[in-house]
Amino acid sequence: MKEAVEAYRQYGWKKFFQLMFKSRLPWTLYIISIITAFLTTTISLGLPIVTQKLMEGKIFEDGLVTQYVLLSVASAVMVSISAFFAYVTGPITRRNIQQTIWPKLIRMPMRKYAGSSSLQQISRVTIDPSFVDSAISDLRMMLTATYSLVGSFVIMYNMNVKLTLALLPIIPYILIVSAVVGHFTQKTQYGVQEKLSGLTAFFAERLPKIRLIKTFGKEAEEIERGHAVIHDQYGAEKKRAVVDLFAEPLMQSVRAIVVGIVLIYGSILVSRGELKVSEVIAFYLYVQFIHNDVLKYGIFWQSVKQARGAAEKISGIRDAEEEKLQREHSFDTVADRSSGDITFENVSFSYGEKNVLSHINLTIPEGKTTAIVGPSGSGKTTIFSLIERLYEPNVGRVMIGDTPAEDIHLDEWRQSIAYVSQSAPLLSGTIRDNITYGIRDDMSDEEVINAAKLAAAYEFIEEFPDGLDTEVGEFGSRLSGGQRQRLAIARAFIMNPDYLLLDEATSNLDARSEHLVHQALQKLMRGRTTIMISHDLKDIGHVHQVILVDQGKIVGTGNHKDLMGESDLYQKLVDIQNQKSSKLAATM
């Protein structure tokens, strides 16, 4: 926790104020809320004077009862109006900040995601805007508290100078106590938030993977880990409770001292005839205002420090550079005037300090099938990411024909590519939604059904009562792996892409599903530029070109026969695959 607090201290105020003034916050509503709060305070400051006169027995003089009733009613009305605007501005502020962050999160380059978890990004959208709203709301509270504080002292000074001056020495004590309590409260509260974040992350990661936990019999171990995380959260909250245990008596001591001065010294002044009992009561009421007003400074300070850290994180997203979709050339124009070969020219790439690709050169011929093979971690998936332009090379460039890929409209480039992976990611929604995801034109049922048939998916879609309108569940959880794969292929069919990327598209499937997926892929690959990653080398016997990658370098290029005769590494990979296939066959 110490490291987290130290990191928090490094946050400056610049980002906080930038977020305040650059975000589309409802300043008009905030100003109205402040004005109504000032009016409420003005009315409240008049009540002790009326109360004093009532205590003097002047009930029927100057319409005091009517004044008291009217002031009370007006105060209640203004409090309601002020509270209404405060409640309205909160949701608007959170909505506007969230609407600012969400497009940025979607449009940020992939490199910005590398250093943080998805849960942290979710926190930026869901939790941090609330801290900013709280700080602005508490600023309104502090301004009205200042107005009330000054007004109370002015009225008290006009009532009795001696008793007012007797209260002044206690103000530094109140400020010191508030500052000390606020410091330790904020520090321990930040620790609670950090541990709560860890607790949330732990459960958010484990619960969706409950099947994995049960499959490997890890229930006891995960329960123990959960208890440890819960205990850490409890420890942070216990520290906060200890601080509150000492803070409450300190804050009550402030009130006791102030009230004590008013009552004791006020009684002395009453005995001397310098003050009326009714004035002592009025002083007492104003002292309550002063005590509460000073406490609000501590609340505001805690709130603004929390908002400062949240604003720093939000601004990191808001100020992030977005992917530039519009470039110099249209994809269709480039495709018409030159070949569709994809070429890597001296490309190097790294994730942070980790070098993944080193000065690779390769050509993927248009209209043919290219397989990229190699040991795990050799850089195959990174090549796919560069082809999709999710990342840009650190060195070198990717070309289509004689045009640098970086000069082609990014959205059109990605629309020309269909990606089918072993995980076959789906979003919650219907089967229709997932097949047509990414398609800009409206698709008729006939077109969707035709794509499903080509992908060998329509046979299981028909079995569902709702057909294409069947909900797939979170991440497609209501479908089997083979069904998800076939929907991903149907999506690729309906896209009708120029380039097809297959990343272990037939792995982890049962024999029947693998056969159906393989048949669908053969139809999909026909006449397209296809790049495939596969550890199952029996899938690449028919390909036109094999690119062998090892430790981020191209160590072999040719067809299957060529590499079998030229590359020891390729032969070793084939032998491993053959041994695996033999063992699998022996168990069947």
C-alpha positions in Angstrom: 0.0 0.0 0.0 2.9 2.3 0.7 4.0 2.2 -2.9 0.5 3.0 -4.1 0.2 6.0 -1.8 3.6 7.2 -3.0 2.5 6.9 -6.6 -0.6 8.8 -5.7 1.3 11.6 -4.2 3.1 12.2 -7.5 -0.1 13.2 -9.2 -0.1 16.9 -9.9 -3.0 19.3 -10.1 -2.6 20.2 -13.8 -4.6 17.2 -15.1 -7.3 17.8 -12.5 -7.9 21.4 -13.6 -7.6 20.5 -17.3 -10.3 17.9 -16.9 -12.5 20.3 -15.0 -12.4 22.9 -17.7 -12.1 20.8 -20.9 -14.8 18.3 -20.1 -18.4 19.0 -21.0 -19.5 19.5 -17.5 -22.9 21.1 -16.7 -21.4 24.3 -15.3 -24.7 26.2 -15.6 -26.5 23.7 -13.4 -23.5 23.8 -10.9 -23.8 27.6 -10.8 -27.5 27.5 -10.2 -26.9 24.9 -7.5 -24.3 27.2 -5.8 -26.7 30.2 -6.0 -29.5 28.3 -4.5 -27.2 27.0 -1.8 -26.1 30.6 -1.0 -29.7 31.7 -0.8 -30.4 28.7 1.6 -27.5 29.7 3.7 -28.6 33.4 3.8 -32.1 32.3 5.0 -30.5 29.9 7.6 -28.3 32.7 9.0 -31.4 34.7 9.8 -33.1 32.0 11.8 -31.0 32.3 15.0 -31.8 36.1 15.1 -35.5 35.4 14.9 -35.1 32.6 17.5 -33.3 35.0 19.8 -36.2 37.5 19.6 -38.7 34.8 20.2 -36.8 33.7 23.3 -37.1 37.2 24.5 -40.8 36.9 24.6 -41.5 39.1 21.5 -43.8 36.5 20.0 -46.4 39.1 18.9 -44.0 41.8 17.9 -43.1 42.6 14.3 -44.7 39.4 13.1 -41.9 37.2 14.4 -43.9 34.0 14.3 -44.8 34.7 10.7 -41.1 35.5 10.0 -40.0 32.3 11.6 -42.5 30.2 9.7 -41.7 31.9 6.4 -38.0 31.6 6.9 -38.3 27.9 7.9 -40.5 27.2 4.9 -38.2 29.2 2.5 -35.2 27.4 3.9 -36.8 24.0 3.3 -37.8 24.9 -0.2 -34.4 26.3 -1.1 -32.7 23.2 0.4 -34.9 21.0 -1.8 -34.1 23.1 -4.9 -30.4 23.1 -4.2 -30.4 19.4 -3.5 -32.4 18.8 -6.8 -29.8 20.6 -8.9 -27.0 18.8 -7.0 -28.6 15.4 -7.7 -29.2 16.3 -11.4 -25.7 17.5 -12.0 -24.1 14.4 -10.7 -25.5 11.9 -13.3 -24.9 14.5 -16.0 -21.2 15.0 -15.0 -20.6 11.2 -14.8 -22.4 10.7 -18.2 -20.4 13.4 -19.9 -17.1 12.2 -18.6 -18.0 8.6 -19.5 -19.1 9.7 -23.0 -15.7 11.4 -23.4 -13.7 8.4 -22.2 -15.5 5.6 -24.0 -14.8 6.7 -27.6 -11.2 7.2 -26.6 -10.9 3.7 -25.1 -12.3 2.3 -28.4 -10.0 4.4 -30.6 -6.8 4.1 -28.7 -3.9 2.2 -30.3 -3.4 -1.3 -29.0 -0.1 -0.3 -27.4 -2.1 1.8 -24.8 -3.8 -1.4 -23.6 -0.5 -3.3 -23.1 0.3 -1.7 -19.7 -3.0 -2.1 -18.0 -5.7 -4.7 -17.3 -9.2 -4.5 -18.7 -10.5 -4.1 -15.1 -8.4 -1.0 -14.7 -9.8 0.4 -17.9 -13.3 -0.5 -16.7 -12.6 1.4 -13.5 -11.7 4.5 -15.5 -15.2 4.5 -17.0 -17.3 3.4 -14.1 -15.7 4.6 -10.8 -13.3 7.5 -11.5 -16.0 9.9 -12.9 -17.8 9.6 -9.6 -14.7 11.0 -7.7 -14.6 14.0 -10.0 -18.3 14.7 -9.6 -17.9 14.4 -5.8 -15.1 16.9 -5.8 -17.2 19.5 -7.7 -20.2 18.9 -5.5 -18.0 19.3 -2.4 -16.6 22.5 -3.9 -20.1 23.9 -3.8 -20.4 22.7 -0.2 -17.1 24.4 0.7 -18.1 27.7 -1.0 -21.4 27.8 0.9 -19.5 26.8 4.1 -17.2 29.7 3.6 -20.1 32.1 3.1 -21.8 30.7 6.2 -18.6 30.9 8.2 -18.0 34.5 7.4 -21.7 35.5 7.8 -21.9 33.8 11.2 -18.8 35.7 12.5 -20.1 39.0 11.1 -23.5 38.6 12.8 -21.9 37.3 16.0 -19.4 40.2 16.0 -22.3 42.7 15.8 -24.1 40.9 18.6 -21.1 40.8 21.0 -17.5 41.5 20.2 -16.0 39.9 23.4 -17.6 36.5 22.9 -16.8 36.5 19.2 -13.1 37.3 19.8 -13.1 34.6 22.5 -13.9 32.0 19.8 -11.2 33.1 17.4 -8.3 31.2 19.1 -10.2 27.9 18.6 -10.3 28.3 14.8 -6.6 27.2 14.3 -7.3 24.2 16.5 -10.3 23.3 14.4 -8.2 23.6 11.2 -5.3 21.6 12.6 -7.6 18.8 13.8 -9.5 18.8 10.5 -6.2 18.6 8.5 -4.8 15.8 10.6 -7.9 13.8 10.6 -8.4 14.4 6.9 -4.9 13.4 6.1 -5.0 10.0 7.9 -8.6 9.4 6.8 -7.7 10.0 3.1 -4.6 7.9 3.4 -6.4 4.9 4.9 -9.4 5.3 2.6 -7.1 5.2 -0.4 -5.7 1.9 1.0 -9.2 0.6 1.3 -9.9 1.5 -2.4 -6.7 -0.1 -3.6 -7.5 -3.4 -1.7 -11.1 -3.2 -2.9 -9.9 -2.9 -6.5 -7.7 -6.0 -5.9 -10.7 -7.9 -4.4 -12.9 -7.0 -7.3 -10.2 -8.0 -9.8 -9.7 -11.4 -8.0 -13.4 -12.3 -8.1 -13.9 -10.9 -11.7 -11.1 -13.2 -12.9 -12.1 -16.3 -11.0 -15.9 -16.5 -11.3 -16.0 -16.5 -15.1 -13.4 -19.3 -14.9 -15.3 -21.4 -12.4 -15.3 -24.4 -14.8 -11.5 -24.3 -15.0 -11.2 -24.2 -11.2 -13.6 -27.2 -10.8 -12.0 -29.2 -13.6 -8.6 -29.0 -12.1 -9.8 -29.5 -8.5 -8.5 -26.1 -7.4 -11.5 -25.2 -5.2 -9.6 -25.4 -1.9 -6.6 -23.4 -3.2 -8.8 -20.7 -4.7 -10.8 -20.5 -1.5 -7.6 -20.0 0.4 -6.5 -17.3 -2.1 -9.9 -15.7 -1.8 -9.6 -15.6 2.0 -6.2 -14.0 1.7 -7.5 -11.3 -0.6 -10.6 -10.8 1.7 -8.2 -10.6 4.7 -6.2 -7.9 3.0 -9.4 -5.9 2.4 -10.3 -6.4 6.0 -6.9 -5.2 7.1 -7.2 -2.0 5.1 -10.7 -1.4 6.5 -9.5 -2.1 10.0 -6.8 0.6 9.7 -9.5 3.0 8.5 -11.7 2.0 11.5 -8.8 2.7 13.9 -8.3 6.2 12.3 -12.1 6.8 12.7 -11.9 5.6 16.3 -9.5 8.4 17.1 -10.9 10.9 14.6 -14.4 10.9 16.1 -13.3 12.0 19.6 -11.0 14.7 18.1 -13.8 16.1 16.0 -16.2 16.0 19.0 -13.6 17.8 21.1 -13.8 20.7 18.7 -17.5 20.9 19.2 -17.2 20.5 23.0 -14.6 23.3 23.3 -16.5 25.7 21.1 -19.8 25.1 22.9 -18.0 25.2 26.2 -16.6 28.7 25.4 -20.0 30.0 24.4 -21.8 28.6 27.4 -19.2 29.4 30.0 -18.0 32.7 28.8 -21.5 33.6 27.7 -22.8 32.9 31.2 -20.1 35.2 32.6 -21.1 38.0 30.2 -24.8 37.4 31.1 -24.0 37.7 34.8 -22.2 41.0 34.1 -25.2 42.2 32.2 -23.2 42.5 29.0 -25.2 39.7 27.2 -28.7 38.4 27.2 -29.6 34.7 27.6 -31.4 34.8 24.3 -28.2 36.1 22.7 -26.2 33.2 24.2 -28.8 30.9 22.6 -28.3 32.7 19.2 -24.5 32.4 19.6 -24.9 28.7 20.4 -26.9 28.2 17.1 -24.2 30.1 15.1 -21.5 28.1 16.8 -23.2 25.0 15.4 -23.0 26.5 11.9 -19.3 27.4 12.4 -18.4 23.9 13.6 -20.1 22.2 10.7 -18.7 24.7 8.2 -15.1 24.1 9.3 -15.6 20.3 9.1 -16.6 20.7 5.5 -13.2 21.9 4.6 -11.7 18.6 5.7 -14.4 16.7 3.7 -13.6 18.8 0.6 -9.9 18.2 0.9 -10.3 14.5 1.0 -12.7 14.6 -1.9 -10.5 16.7 -4.1 -7.4 14.6 -3.4 -9.4 11.5 -4.5 -10.6 13.4 -7.6 -7.1 14.5 -8.4 -5.9 10.9 -8.8 -9.0 9.9 -10.7 -8.5 13.0 -13.0 -4.9 11.9 -13.7 -6.0 8.5 -14.8 -9.0 9.8 -16.8 -6.8 12.4 -18.5 -4.3 9.7 -19.5 -7.1 8.2 -21.6 -8.7 11.5 -22.7 -5.4 12.9 -23.9 -4.3 9.7 -25.6 -3.7 9.8 -29.3 -6.4 8.1 -31.3 -5.9 5.8 -34.3 -6.1 7.8 -37.4 -8.6 6.1 -39.7 -8.4 8.3 -42.7 -5.0 8.2 -44.5 -3.8 9.1 -48.0 -5.2 6.3 -50.1 -8.4 4.3 -50.4 -7.9 0.6 -50.1 -10.0 0.0 -53.3 -7.8 2.5 -55.3 -4.6 0.8 -54.2 -6.0 -2.7 -54.8 -7.1 -1.7 -58.4 -3.8 -0.2 -59.4 -1.3 -2.6 -58.0 -0.9 -6.2 -56.8 -2.4 -7.4 -53.6 0.8 -8.9 -52.3 1.6 -8.1 -48.7 5.3 -7.4 -48.1 7.2 -7.0 -44.9 10.3 -4.9 -45.5 13.0 -5.1 -42.7 10.3 -5.1 -40.0 11.2 -5.1 -36.3 8.7 -5.0 -33.5 8.8 -5.1 -29.7 6.3 -5.0 -26.8 8.0 -2.5 -24.5 11.5 -3.8 -23.8 10.7 -7.2 -25.2 11.9 -7.6 -28.8 9.6 -9.9 -30.8 10.5 -9.5 -34.4 13.9 -8.7 -35.8 14.4 -7.3 -39.3 12.1 -9.7 -41.0 11.4 -9.7 -44.8 8.6 -11.7 -46.3 6.1 -11.6 -49.1 2.6 -13.0 -48.9 1.4 -13.5 -52.6 -2.1 -12.4 -53.6 -4.7 -15.1 -54.1 -2.6 -17.9 -52.6 -2.3 -19.6 -49.2 0.6 -18.9 -46.9 1.2 -20.8 -43.7 3.3 -19.3 -40.9 4.8 -22.0 -38.6 7.3 -22.1 -35.8 7.7 -22.8 -32.1 5.4 -21.1 -29.6 6.5 -17.5 -28.9 8.4 -17.2 -32.2 6.4 -14.2 -33.3 3.7 -15.7 -35.5 0.7 -14.0 -33.9 2.6 -10.7 -33.9 2.9 -10.9 -37.6 -0.9 -11.2 -37.8 -1.2 -8.2 -35.5 1.0 -6.2 -37.9 -0.9 -7.4 -40.9 -4.2 -6.2 -39.2 -2.4 -3.0 -38.3 -3.3 -3.3 -34.7 0.3 -2.2 -34.1 2.8 -0.4 -36.2 6.4 -1.7 -36.7 9.2 -0.1 -34.7 11.4 -0.4 -37.7 10.6 -1.1 -41.4 7.2 -1.1 -43.1 4.4 -3.3 -44.3 3.4 -2.8 -47.9 0.5 -3.8 -50.1 1.8 -3.9 -53.6 4.0 -0.8 -53.9 2.0 1.3 -51.3 2.9 1.5 -47.6 0.1 0.0 -45.5 0.3 3.0 -43.2 -0.9 5.3 -46.1 -4.1 3.3 -46.7 -7.3 4.2 -44.8 -7.2 2.1 -41.7 -10.9 1.3 -41.5 -11.0 0.2 -45.1 -7.9 -2.0 -44.6 -9.4 -3.8 -41.6 -12.7 -4.2 -43.5 -10.8 -6.1 -46.2 -9.5 -8.7 -43.6 -11.4 -11.5 -41.9 -9.8 -13.1 -38.8 -10.8 -16.5 -37.6 -9.1 -17.7 -34.4 -9.2 -20.8 -32.2 -11.0 -18.7 -29.5 -13.7 -17.5 -31.9 -14.7 -14.5 -29.8 -18.4 -13.7 -29.7 -20.3 -10.9 -28.0 -23.5 -11.2 -26.0 -26.5 -10.9 -28.4 -28.1 -13.1 -31.0 -26.6 -15.4 -33.5 -27.7 -12.9 -36.2 -25.9 -10.1 -34.3 -22.6 -12.0 -34.2 -22.7 -13.2 -37.8 -23.3 -9.7 -39.1 -21.0 -8.0 -36.6 -18.8 -5.5 -38.4 -21.0 -5.5 -41.5 -22.0 -1.9 -42.4 -24.9 -2.7 -44.7 -28.1 -4.3 -43.6 -28.2 -8.0 -44.3 -31.3 -9.9 -45.2 -32.2 -13.2 -43.6 -31.4 -14.9 -46.8 -27.9 -13.5 -46.9 -27.3 -14.4 -43.2 -28.7 -18.0 -43.7 -26.6 -18.5 -46.8 -23.4 -17.5 -44.9 -24.4 -19.8 -42.1 -24.9 -22.7 -44.6 -21.6 -22.1 -46.2 -20.0 -22.2 -42.7 -21.9 -25.5 -41.9 -23.6 -23.6 -39.1 -27.1 -23.5 -40.2 -27.8 -27.1 -39.2 -27.4 -26.3 -35.5 -29.0 -22.9 -35.8 -32.2 -24.5 -37.0 -32.3 -26.7 -33.9 -32.7 -23.6 -31.7 -36.4 -22.5 -31.2 -35.4 -18.9 -31.9 -33.1 -19.7 -34.8 -31.0 -16.7 -35.8 -32.5 -14.7 -32.9 -31.1 -17.2 -30.3 -29.1 -15.4 -27.6 -25.5 -16.8 -27.5 -24.8 -15.8 -23.9 -21.8 -14.0 -22.4 -18.8 -14.6 -24.7 -20.9 -17.2 -26.6 -21.1 -19.4 -23.5 -24.3 -21.1 -24.6 -22.6 -22.5 -27.7 -20.0 -25.2 -28.0 -16.5 -24.5 -29.3 -17.3 -25.9 -32.7 -20.5 -23.9 -33.0 -18.6 -20.7 -32.1 -16.0 -21.5 -34.7 -18.6 -22.0 -37.4 -20.3 -18.7 -36.5 -16.9 -16.9 -36.8 -16.5 -18.5 -40.3 -20.0 -17.5 -41.2 -19.1 -13.9 -40.2 -16.1 -14.2 -42.5 -18.2 -15.4 -45.4 -20.6 -12.5 -45.1 -17.7 -10.1 -45.0 -16.4 -11.5 -48.3 -12.9 -10.3 -47.4 -9.8 -9.8 -49.7 -7.6 -11.4 -47.0 -8.3 -14.2 -44.6 -6.3 -14.8 -41.4 -6.7 -18.2 -39.8 -5.1 -18.6 -36.3 -5.3 -22.2 -35.3 -8.9 -22.2 -36.6 -9.4 -25.9 -36.3 -7.6 -26.6 -33.0 -9.3 -27.8 -29.8 -12.3 -29.2 -31.7 -13.9 -32.7 -31.7 -13.4 -34.8 -34.8 -16.9 -34.0 -36.3 -16.6 -30.3 -35.6 -13.1 -30.2 -37.0 -14.3 -31.9 -40.2 -17.1 -29.4 -40.6 -15.0 -26.4 -39.9 -12.3 -27.7 -42.2 -14.8 -28.1 -45.0 -16.2 -24.6 -44.4 -12.7 -23.1 -44.4 -11.8 -24.8 -47.7 -14.8 -23.0 -49.3 -13.9 -19.7 -47.6 -10.2 -19.9 -48.7 -11.0 -20.5 -52.3 -9.7 -17.6 -54.5 -8.6 -15.5 -51.5 -5.2 -14.4 -50.1 -5.0 -16.6 -47.0 -2.5 -16.5 -44.2 -2.7 -19.2 -41.6 -1.0 -20.1 -38.4 -1.1 -23.8 -37.5 0.8 -26.1 -35.2 -0.9 -29.0 -36.8 1.4 -29.4 -39.9 -1.0 -31.8 -41.6 -3.1 -28.7 -42.4 -0.4 -27.1 -44.5 0.5 -29.8 -47.0 -1.7 -28.1 -49.7 -0.5 -24.5 -49.1 1.5 -22.6 -51.7 4.1 -21.1 -49.3 5.4 -21.9 -45.8 7.2 -19.3 -43.8 9.2 -20.7 -40.9 9.7 -18.3 -37.9 12.0 -18.8 -35.0 12.9 -16.3 -32.2 11.5 -13.4 -34.2 13.3 -14.2 -37.4 12.5 -15.8 -40.7 14.6 -18.9 -40.9 13.0 -20.6 -43.9 10.6 -20.0 -46.8 9.3 -22.4 -49.4 6.7 -25.2 -49.7 6.4 -28.2 -47.4 8.7 -30.4 -49.5 11.4 -27.7 -49.8 11.5 -27.1 -46.0 11.6 -30.8 -45.2 14.8 -31.1 -47.2 16.4 -27.8 -46.1 15.4 -27.1 -42.5 16.2 -29.2 -39.4 13.8 -27.1 -37.3 10.9 -27.8 -39.7 11.7 -31.5 -39.8 11.7 -31.5 -36.0 8.3 -29.8 -35.8 6.9 -32.3 -38.3 8.4 -35.2 -36.3 6.8 -33.9 -33.1 3.5 -33.5 -34.9 3.7 -37.0 -36.3 4.5 -38.5 -32.8 1.6 -36.6 -31.4 -0.8 -37.9 -34.1 0.5 -41.5 -33.6 -0.2 -41.3 -29.8 -3.6 -39.9 -30.4 -4.4 -42.6 -32.9 -3.2 -45.3 -30.5 -5.6 -44.1 -27.8 -8.7 -44.1 -30.1 
